[in-house]
Amino acid sequence: MEFFANEIKNFLEPISTQFAIKKPSKNLAPDIVIALIGLVIAVFFAIVIFKIIKKILNYPTQSKCDDMVEKLKRHCWDYKVLGFDCEWITIGRVRRPVALLQLASPNGFCGLFRLCHMDHIPESLKNLLADKDIIKVGVDPAGDARKLRADYGIYVASTFDIRYLAVMIRCKPLGLEKLSRSLLNVDFVKPWYIARSNWEFDKLDDDQVEYAAKDAFAGVEIFKHLANRLEPRNYWNFTYIDFIAIKSKIKYLLDLDFSENIPITLSTIRVTIPITLLSIRDYLLEAPSGRRLCAVSKSKAEWYLEERLGEKLQSEAFTIRLYNDPFAEDNSYWQTSNQYECVVCGQKDAFACKEVVPREYRMHFPLITQFFTSSDVLHLCLKCNELDIISNIKLRTRLSRKCDAPYSFDQVKEVKKAAETLLTNDNAMSARKRNHLKTILSTHFEEYFIDQHRMVEHGQKVVNKFQTEFGGLKELEILWRNNFVTYMNPKYLPSFWNWPIEWKYKPEAVSIVG
């Protein structure tokens, strides 16, 4: 037994010596300090390298964002207005941070900034939003500005709700979609399933991009339209002078939530005279000093007399001199006579509106082009309007054959209605109306039935043909212009008729970053 014990002891002795716990050295403290310093330096360099790599990876986003901001600034260099809107998602009843910021320039460029995919907000974008000289317009822009401030700490200066501008010209303060339809005659649908879609997807689909862009486009184009109603311009583009003129009238409404209870004083607004089906004549108002103030409608002139606010003067024109000076600016626009005269014969009371490019075609144009052509409207008297309708039917027939685009069912139904009127009310109508309806029928298609092929939208096929084969949409407008001039020989065309038209048909520009 003793022999085996000695053998085991001899075997384990070198192993125990090798794994024996050594006593700590007295000079271990400097080694620990050096190790800690080395660790700190390594962590520091790791963070620096990580930031450099991150910056390199994010450089394309940063660079593209800066380019988009610079383009927006160039576009609003003179007319300092941007369409402004935001999109976000709601989970349950909790709102997520703003996912998408839309900014649209007056020249038709829209930038979509996907804030939810940005590690940090570029300074160029922050500076643009904080610029007090650039007005950000839309419906409830102040609410969107508060969301950006709460979510990202971004300050948005000089927001303006376009509904205030609608109130200034005596229009109803409707939403963006209804204002676009009533003022610009532009119909764009905003499906609820797109509005409530996921704006935080890695990539937005085409429907989301179009939805977001048209909201911003609509805001700035409605602002331009309403501003032109308050401050009519004499040239096709909006200048810095136009901007200063309109800003002076809305400056006290900047950064305010919309409220119909906020007073809008006469010194801030001008009221345009709405066109009605009644006979429109010019009735003049004068100040007590004899200075001419404005032209008003007959009912308004009679109201001044009924309220004993002035007296009627014995003059050739119906003129009322007020007893007291009104609280209003001295502005020449108030003194402008009614301009609703027929562009063909010059007759007053021309309340029929003719779009240069008929709506059935324009509704299929790119959205931004629809906005740019919405104000191309001519006024015609009843007689000239009937003649114009006949000439339009002839051109539509030629377009139908040229583009292989038969009339749609709705258009054929109008002709059917004219035929039914002739059959049922022939004895009760005037000779002029009877001849007008007969002319519509005689200039229509030779076919006598409606097949499935006719159900294809005529306007859409014509627009597609001109976009792809016949030189672009500008050529389609030129065709309608020439048709009107050739057949109607107008003598009183408005100033916009001679403005350049190329700028309206630039391709819609939407750029996305993030």
C-alpha positions as CSV (number, residue, x, y, z in Angstrom):
1,M,0.0,0.0,0.0
2,E,2.8,2.4,0.8
3,F,4.3,1.7,-2.6
4,F,1.1,2.7,-4.4
5,A,0.7,5.9,-2.3
6,N,4.2,7.1,-3.2
7,E,3.5,6.4,-6.9
8,I,0.3,8.5,-6.8
9,K,2.0,11.3,-4.9
10,N,4.9,11.4,-7.5
11,F,2.3,11.5,-10.3
12,L,0.1,14.4,-8.9
13,E,3.0,16.6,-7.6
14,P,3.9,18.2,-11.0
15,I,0.3,18.7,-11.9
16,S,-0.5,20.5,-8.6
17,T,2.6,22.6,-9.1
18,Q,1.5,23.6,-12.6
19,F,-2.0,24.7,-11.5
20,A,-1.1,26.2,-8.1
21,I,-2.7,29.6,-7.4
22,K,0.1,32.2,-7.4
23,K,0.1,35.1,-5.0
24,P,-0.6,38.4,-6.7
25,S,2.4,40.6,-7.6
26,K,2.9,43.9,-5.9
27,N,3.3,45.7,-9.3
28,L,-0.1,44.6,-10.8
29,A,-1.9,48.0,-10.4
30,P,0.1,49.7,-13.3
31,D,-0.8,46.8,-15.5
32,I,-4.5,47.1,-14.8
33,V,-4.4,50.9,-15.5
34,I,-2.6,50.3,-18.8
35,A,-5.1,47.6,-19.8
36,L,-8.0,50.0,-19.0
37,I,-6.5,52.8,-21.0
38,G,-6.0,50.5,-23.9
39,L,-9.6,49.3,-23.7
40,V,-10.9,52.9,-23.7
41,I,-8.8,53.8,-26.7
42,A,-10.0,50.7,-28.5
43,V,-13.7,51.6,-27.8
44,F,-13.1,55.2,-28.9
45,F,-11.6,54.2,-32.2
46,A,-14.4,51.6,-32.7
47,I,-17.0,54.3,-32.2
48,V,-15.2,56.7,-34.6
49,I,-14.8,54.0,-37.3
50,F,-18.5,53.1,-36.8
51,K,-19.6,56.7,-37.3
52,I,-17.4,57.1,-40.4
53,I,-18.8,53.9,-41.9
54,K,-22.3,55.1,-41.1
55,K,-21.7,58.5,-42.6
56,I,-20.3,56.9,-45.8
57,L,-23.4,54.6,-46.0
58,N,-25.8,57.5,-45.4
59,Y,-24.0,59.9,-47.7
60,P,-26.3,59.2,-50.7
61,T,-29.4,60.0,-48.6
62,Q,-27.8,63.1,-47.2
63,S,-26.6,64.3,-50.6
64,K,-29.9,63.6,-52.3
65,C,-31.8,65.4,-49.5
66,D,-29.6,68.5,-49.9
67,D,-30.1,68.5,-53.6
68,M,-33.9,68.3,-53.2
69,V,-33.9,71.1,-50.7
70,E,-31.7,73.2,-53.0
71,K,-34.1,72.6,-55.9
72,L,-37.1,73.6,-53.8
73,K,-35.3,76.8,-52.7
74,R,-34.5,77.7,-56.4
75,H,-38.1,77.1,-57.4
76,C,-39.5,79.4,-54.7
77,W,-36.8,82.1,-55.0
78,D,-39.3,84.6,-56.3
79,Y,-42.7,83.3,-55.2
80,K,-41.8,82.0,-51.7
81,V,-44.5,79.5,-51.2
82,L,-44.3,75.7,-50.7
83,G,-47.1,73.1,-50.6
84,F,-46.8,71.4,-47.2
85,D,-48.2,68.1,-45.9
86,C,-47.4,65.1,-43.7
87,E,-48.3,61.5,-43.5
88,W,-48.2,59.0,-40.6
89,I,-49.7,55.8,-39.4
90,T,-51.8,55.1,-36.3
91,I,-51.6,51.8,-34.5
92,G,-54.7,51.3,-32.3
93,R,-55.3,54.8,-31.1
94,V,-51.6,55.7,-30.8
95,R,-50.1,57.9,-33.5
96,R,-46.7,57.0,-34.7
97,P,-44.1,59.7,-35.5
98,V,-44.5,61.4,-38.9
99,A,-43.3,59.1,-41.6
100,L,-43.4,61.3,-44.7
101,L,-43.0,65.0,-45.3
102,Q,-44.2,66.4,-48.6
103,L,-43.0,69.8,-50.0
104,A,-44.2,71.1,-53.4
105,S,-42.8,74.1,-55.3
106,P,-44.9,76.6,-57.4
107,N,-43.1,75.2,-60.5
108,G,-44.3,71.6,-60.2
109,F,-41.5,69.9,-58.3
110,C,-42.4,67.8,-55.2
111,G,-40.0,66.4,-52.7
112,L,-41.0,63.5,-50.5
113,F,-38.8,63.1,-47.4
114,R,-39.2,59.8,-45.6
115,L,-38.3,60.9,-42.1
116,C,-39.0,57.5,-40.6
117,H,-36.0,56.1,-42.5
118,M,-33.5,58.9,-41.7
119,D,-31.0,58.5,-38.9
120,H,-31.0,62.2,-38.5
121,I,-32.7,65.1,-40.1
122,P,-30.4,67.0,-42.4
123,E,-29.7,70.6,-41.5
124,S,-30.6,71.8,-45.0
125,L,-34.1,70.5,-44.5
126,K,-34.4,72.0,-41.0
127,N,-33.3,75.4,-42.3
128,L,-35.8,75.3,-45.1
129,L,-38.7,74.5,-42.8
130,A,-37.5,77.2,-40.3
131,D,-37.2,79.9,-43.0
132,K,-39.8,82.5,-42.0
133,D,-39.7,84.1,-45.5
134,I,-41.1,80.9,-47.2
135,I,-44.8,80.3,-46.5
136,K,-45.8,76.6,-46.1
137,V,-49.4,76.2,-47.3
138,G,-52.0,73.5,-47.1
139,V,-55.0,72.4,-45.0
140,D,-54.2,72.4,-41.3
141,P,-50.4,73.0,-41.8
142,A,-50.1,74.3,-38.2
143,G,-51.2,70.9,-36.9
144,D,-48.6,69.1,-39.1
145,A,-45.9,71.6,-37.9
146,R,-46.7,70.7,-34.3
147,K,-46.3,67.0,-35.0
148,L,-42.9,67.6,-36.6
149,R,-41.9,69.6,-33.6
150,A,-43.0,66.9,-31.2
151,D,-41.6,63.9,-33.1
152,Y,-38.3,65.3,-34.4
153,G,-37.7,68.6,-32.8
154,I,-38.1,70.4,-36.2
155,Y,-39.4,74.0,-36.1
156,V,-41.7,74.9,-39.0
157,A,-42.1,78.7,-39.5
158,S,-44.8,80.6,-41.5
159,T,-47.5,78.0,-42.0
160,F,-50.7,79.2,-43.6
161,D,-54.1,77.5,-44.0
162,I,-55.4,78.0,-47.5
163,R,-59.0,78.0,-46.1
164,Y,-58.4,81.5,-44.8
165,L,-57.7,82.6,-48.4
166,A,-61.0,80.9,-49.5
167,V,-62.9,82.9,-46.9
168,M,-61.3,86.1,-48.1
169,I,-62.9,85.7,-51.6
170,R,-66.2,84.5,-50.1
171,C,-65.7,80.8,-50.8
172,K,-66.6,78.0,-48.4
173,P,-63.6,76.8,-46.4
174,L,-63.7,73.3,-47.7
175,G,-61.2,70.5,-47.5
176,L,-58.3,70.1,-50.0
177,E,-60.2,67.7,-52.3
178,K,-63.4,69.8,-52.5
179,L,-61.4,73.0,-52.9
180,S,-59.5,71.5,-55.8
181,R,-62.7,70.4,-57.5
182,S,-64.6,73.7,-57.0
183,L,-61.8,76.1,-57.7
184,L,-59.4,74.3,-60.1
185,N,-61.9,71.9,-61.7
186,V,-59.4,69.2,-60.9
187,D,-60.9,65.9,-59.7
188,F,-58.5,63.7,-57.8
189,V,-59.6,60.8,-55.7
190,K,-58.1,60.1,-52.3
191,P,-58.9,56.5,-51.5
192,W,-59.2,55.7,-47.8
193,Y,-57.1,52.5,-48.2
194,I,-54.2,54.6,-49.4
195,A,-54.6,57.3,-46.7
196,R,-54.5,54.6,-44.1
197,S,-51.8,52.5,-45.7
198,N,-48.4,51.8,-44.1
199,W,-46.3,54.9,-44.8
200,E,-43.3,53.3,-43.0
201,F,-42.8,50.5,-45.6
202,D,-39.3,50.0,-46.9
203,K,-40.5,51.2,-50.3
204,L,-43.6,53.2,-51.1
205,D,-45.7,51.9,-54.0
206,D,-46.8,54.1,-57.0
207,D,-50.2,54.8,-55.5
208,Q,-48.7,56.1,-52.3
209,V,-46.3,58.3,-54.1
210,E,-49.1,59.8,-56.3
211,Y,-51.3,60.3,-53.3
212,A,-48.7,62.1,-51.2
213,A,-47.5,64.3,-54.1
214,K,-50.9,65.4,-55.2
215,D,-51.8,66.6,-51.7
216,A,-48.8,68.9,-51.7
217,F,-49.3,70.0,-55.3
218,A,-53.0,70.8,-54.6
219,G,-52.1,73.0,-51.6
220,V,-49.7,75.2,-53.5
221,E,-51.9,75.4,-56.7
222,I,-55.0,76.3,-54.7
223,F,-53.1,79.0,-53.0
224,K,-51.9,80.4,-56.3
225,H,-55.4,80.4,-57.7
226,L,-56.9,82.1,-54.7
227,A,-54.0,84.6,-54.5
228,N,-54.6,85.5,-58.1
229,R,-58.3,86.2,-57.3
230,L,-57.2,88.7,-54.6
231,E,-54.2,90.1,-56.5
232,P,-54.7,89.5,-60.3
233,R,-51.4,89.3,-62.2
234,N,-50.8,90.4,-65.8
235,Y,-48.2,87.8,-66.7
236,W,-48.2,84.0,-66.9
237,N,-45.8,83.4,-64.0
238,F,-45.9,84.5,-60.3
239,T,-43.3,87.1,-59.4
240,Y,-41.7,88.4,-56.2
241,I,-44.0,91.4,-56.4
242,D,-47.0,89.1,-56.5
243,F,-45.7,87.3,-53.4
244,I,-45.2,90.6,-51.5
245,A,-48.7,91.8,-52.4
246,I,-50.4,88.6,-51.1
247,K,-48.2,88.2,-48.1
248,S,-49.1,91.7,-46.8
249,K,-52.7,90.5,-46.7
250,I,-52.2,87.2,-44.9
251,K,-49.3,87.9,-42.6
252,Y,-51.4,88.2,-39.5
253,L,-52.9,84.7,-40.2
254,L,-49.5,82.9,-40.4
255,D,-49.0,80.0,-38.0
256,L,-52.6,80.0,-36.9
257,D,-55.0,77.0,-36.7
258,F,-58.0,77.6,-39.0
259,S,-61.1,79.0,-37.3
260,E,-64.1,80.6,-38.9
261,N,-64.4,82.9,-35.9
262,I,-61.2,84.8,-36.6
263,P,-62.2,88.2,-38.0
264,I,-61.0,89.0,-41.5
265,T,-61.1,92.8,-41.9
266,L,-61.9,94.6,-45.1
267,S,-58.4,96.2,-45.0
268,T,-57.0,92.7,-45.5
269,I,-59.2,91.3,-48.3
270,R,-60.9,92.2,-51.5
271,V,-64.1,90.6,-52.5
272,T,-64.4,89.5,-56.1
273,I,-67.8,89.7,-57.7
274,P,-69.2,86.2,-58.4
275,I,-70.5,85.4,-61.8
276,T,-74.3,84.5,-61.8
277,L,-77.0,83.7,-64.3
278,L,-78.5,87.2,-63.7
279,S,-77.8,90.2,-65.8
280,I,-74.5,91.6,-64.6
281,R,-74.0,95.3,-64.9
282,D,-71.5,97.7,-63.4
283,Y,-72.8,99.8,-60.5
284,L,-70.3,102.2,-59.0
285,L,-69.5,103.2,-55.4
286,E,-67.9,106.5,-54.6
287,A,-66.4,107.9,-51.4
288,P,-67.8,111.1,-49.9
289,S,-65.0,113.0,-51.6
290,G,-66.1,111.7,-55.0
291,R,-63.2,109.2,-55.3
292,R,-64.3,106.1,-57.1
293,L,-64.1,103.0,-54.9
294,C,-65.4,99.9,-56.7
295,A,-67.9,98.3,-59.0
296,V,-70.6,96.2,-57.4
297,S,-73.6,94.1,-58.4
298,K,-77.1,95.5,-58.7
299,S,-78.3,93.8,-55.5
300,K,-75.3,95.1,-53.5
301,A,-75.9,98.6,-54.8
302,E,-79.6,98.5,-53.8
303,W,-78.6,97.2,-50.4
304,Y,-76.5,100.4,-49.8
305,L,-79.5,102.5,-50.6
306,E,-81.9,100.4,-48.4
307,E,-79.5,100.7,-45.5
308,R,-79.2,104.4,-46.0
309,L,-75.4,104.2,-46.3
310,G,-75.3,106.4,-49.4
311,E,-77.2,108.3,-52.0
312,K,-77.8,107.7,-55.7
313,L,-76.2,110.3,-58.0
314,Q,-77.8,111.6,-61.2
315,S,-75.3,110.3,-63.7
316,E,-75.1,108.2,-66.8
317,A,-73.9,105.2,-64.8
318,F,-75.7,103.9,-61.7
319,T,-73.5,105.5,-59.0
320,I,-73.9,105.6,-55.2
321,R,-71.9,108.0,-53.1
322,L,-71.3,106.8,-49.6
323,Y,-71.9,109.1,-46.6
324,N,-68.8,107.8,-44.8
325,D,-65.4,106.6,-45.9
326,P,-65.2,102.8,-45.8
327,F,-62.5,101.0,-43.8
328,A,-60.7,99.6,-46.8
329,E,-57.5,100.0,-48.8
330,D,-57.3,102.3,-51.8
331,N,-56.7,99.6,-54.4
332,S,-57.2,99.9,-58.1
333,Y,-58.6,96.4,-58.4
334,W,-61.8,97.5,-56.6
335,Q,-62.3,100.0,-59.4
336,T,-62.0,97.5,-62.2
337,S,-65.2,97.1,-64.2
338,N,-66.8,93.8,-64.8
339,Q,-64.7,91.8,-67.2
340,Y,-67.1,89.0,-68.0
341,E,-67.6,89.8,-71.6
342,C,-67.8,87.4,-74.5
343,V,-64.3,86.8,-76.0
344,V,-65.9,86.4,-79.5
345,C,-68.4,89.3,-79.9
346,G,-67.7,91.4,-76.8
347,Q,-71.2,91.1,-75.4
348,K,-71.6,91.6,-71.7
349,D,-73.2,89.1,-69.4
350,A,-71.1,86.3,-70.7
351,F,-71.6,83.7,-68.0
352,A,-70.9,80.5,-70.1
353,C,-67.4,79.2,-69.3
354,K,-65.4,77.4,-71.9
355,E,-62.2,75.5,-71.0
356,V,-59.5,75.8,-73.6
357,V,-58.9,72.1,-73.4
358,P,-62.2,70.3,-72.6
359,R,-62.4,68.6,-69.3
360,E,-63.0,65.1,-70.8
361,Y,-59.4,65.3,-72.1
362,R,-57.8,67.4,-69.3
363,M,-58.9,65.0,-66.6
364,H,-56.5,62.4,-68.1
365,F,-53.5,64.8,-68.1
366,P,-50.8,64.3,-65.5
367,L,-52.0,65.9,-62.2
368,I,-49.6,68.8,-62.2
369,T,-50.5,69.7,-65.8
370,Q,-54.2,69.6,-64.7
371,F,-53.4,72.2,-62.1
372,F,-51.4,74.4,-64.5
373,T,-54.2,74.4,-67.1
374,S,-57.1,74.8,-64.7
375,S,-57.4,78.6,-65.1
376,D,-57.4,78.5,-68.9
377,V,-61.1,79.5,-69.1
378,L,-62.8,81.7,-71.7
379,H,-66.2,83.5,-71.2
380,L,-68.8,83.2,-74.0
381,C,-72.3,84.6,-74.4
382,L,-75.2,82.1,-75.0
383,K,-75.2,82.5,-78.8
384,C,-71.5,82.1,-79.2
385,N,-71.4,79.2,-76.8
386,E,-73.9,77.3,-78.9
387,L,-71.8,77.8,-82.0
388,D,-68.7,76.7,-80.1
389,I,-70.4,73.5,-79.0
390,I,-71.0,72.6,-82.7
391,S,-67.4,73.3,-83.6
392,N,-66.2,71.2,-80.7
393,I,-68.3,68.3,-81.9
394,K,-66.6,68.5,-85.3
395,L,-63.2,68.4,-83.7
396,R,-64.1,65.6,-81.4
397,T,-65.3,63.6,-84.4
398,R,-61.9,64.1,-86.1
399,L,-60.0,63.2,-83.0
400,S,-62.2,60.1,-82.7
401,R,-61.2,58.9,-86.1
402,K,-57.6,60.0,-85.9
403,C,-57.0,58.3,-82.5
404,D,-59.4,55.3,-83.0
405,A,-61.2,56.6,-79.9
406,P,-65.0,56.3,-80.3
407,Y,-67.2,58.4,-78.1
408,S,-67.9,57.0,-74.7
409,F,-71.4,56.0,-73.6
410,D,-72.1,59.2,-71.7
411,Q,-71.3,61.4,-74.7
412,V,-73.6,59.4,-77.0
413,K,-76.3,59.6,-74.3
414,E,-76.1,63.4,-74.6
415,V,-76.9,63.2,-78.3
416,K,-79.7,60.8,-77.5
417,K,-81.1,63.3,-75.1
418,A,-81.1,65.9,-77.8
419,A,-83.0,63.6,-80.1
420,E,-85.6,62.8,-77.4
421,T,-86.1,66.5,-76.8
422,L,-86.8,67.1,-80.5
423,L,-89.3,64.2,-80.5
424,T,-91.3,65.1,-77.4
425,N,-91.0,68.9,-77.1
426,D,-90.7,70.0,-80.7
427,N,-93.7,72.4,-80.6
428,A,-92.8,73.9,-77.3
429,M,-89.2,75.0,-78.1
430,S,-87.9,78.1,-79.9
431,A,-86.8,77.8,-83.5
432,R,-83.2,78.7,-82.5
433,K,-83.1,75.8,-80.0
434,R,-84.6,73.4,-82.4
435,N,-82.0,74.3,-85.1
436,H,-79.3,73.9,-82.5
437,L,-80.3,70.4,-81.5
438,K,-80.7,69.4,-85.1
439,T,-77.2,70.6,-85.8
440,I,-75.8,68.5,-82.9
441,L,-77.5,65.4,-84.4
442,S,-76.4,66.1,-88.0
443,T,-72.7,66.6,-87.0
444,H,-72.5,63.5,-84.9
445,F,-71.4,60.0,-85.8
446,E,-73.0,58.1,-88.7
447,E,-73.4,54.9,-86.6
448,Y,-76.8,54.3,-85.1
449,F,-76.0,51.9,-82.2
450,I,-73.7,51.7,-79.2
451,D,-71.5,48.5,-79.0
452,Q,-69.1,47.5,-76.3
453,H,-66.2,49.2,-78.1
454,R,-67.9,52.6,-77.5
455,M,-67.7,52.0,-73.8
456,V,-64.0,52.8,-73.9
457,E,-63.3,56.3,-72.6
458,H,-62.8,58.6,-75.6
459,G,-60.8,61.3,-73.8
460,Q,-58.4,58.8,-72.3
461,K,-57.6,57.2,-75.6
462,V,-57.0,60.6,-77.3
463,V,-54.7,61.7,-74.5
464,N,-52.7,58.5,-74.7
465,K,-52.3,58.8,-78.4
466,F,-51.0,62.3,-78.2
467,Q,-48.6,61.4,-75.4
468,T,-47.1,58.5,-77.4
469,E,-47.5,59.3,-81.1
470,F,-48.6,62.8,-81.9
471,G,-46.1,65.1,-80.3
472,G,-47.3,65.4,-76.7
473,L,-50.1,67.0,-74.8
474,K,-49.0,70.5,-75.8
475,E,-50.0,69.7,-79.4
476,L,-53.4,68.7,-78.2
477,E,-53.9,72.1,-76.6
478,I,-52.6,73.8,-79.7
479,L,-55.1,71.9,-81.7
480,W,-58.0,73.0,-79.6
481,R,-56.8,76.6,-79.6
482,N,-56.5,76.7,-83.4
483,N,-59.9,75.1,-83.7
484,F,-61.5,77.9,-81.5
485,V,-59.7,80.7,-83.3
486,T,-60.5,79.3,-86.8
487,Y,-64.2,78.7,-86.2
488,M,-65.1,81.4,-83.8
489,N,-62.8,84.3,-84.9
490,P,-62.6,85.8,-81.3
491,K,-61.9,89.5,-81.1
492,Y,-61.5,89.9,-77.3
493,L,-59.2,87.2,-76.1
494,P,-57.7,87.6,-72.6
495,S,-54.1,88.2,-71.9
496,F,-53.3,84.6,-70.9
497,W,-54.1,83.5,-74.5
498,N,-50.7,84.8,-75.6
499,W,-48.7,83.4,-72.6
500,P,-46.3,80.6,-73.3
501,I,-47.7,77.1,-72.8
502,E,-44.6,75.0,-72.8
503,W,-44.1,75.3,-69.0
504,K,-47.5,73.7,-68.3
505,Y,-46.4,70.4,-70.0
506,K,-43.2,69.7,-68.2
507,P,-43.1,66.2,-66.8
508,E,-44.4,65.8,-63.3
509,A,-41.3,65.8,-61.0
510,V,-41.5,63.8,-57.8
511,S,-38.3,62.9,-55.9
512,I,-38.1,60.7,-52.9
513,V,-35.4,60.5,-50.2
514,G,-35.1,58.2,-47.2
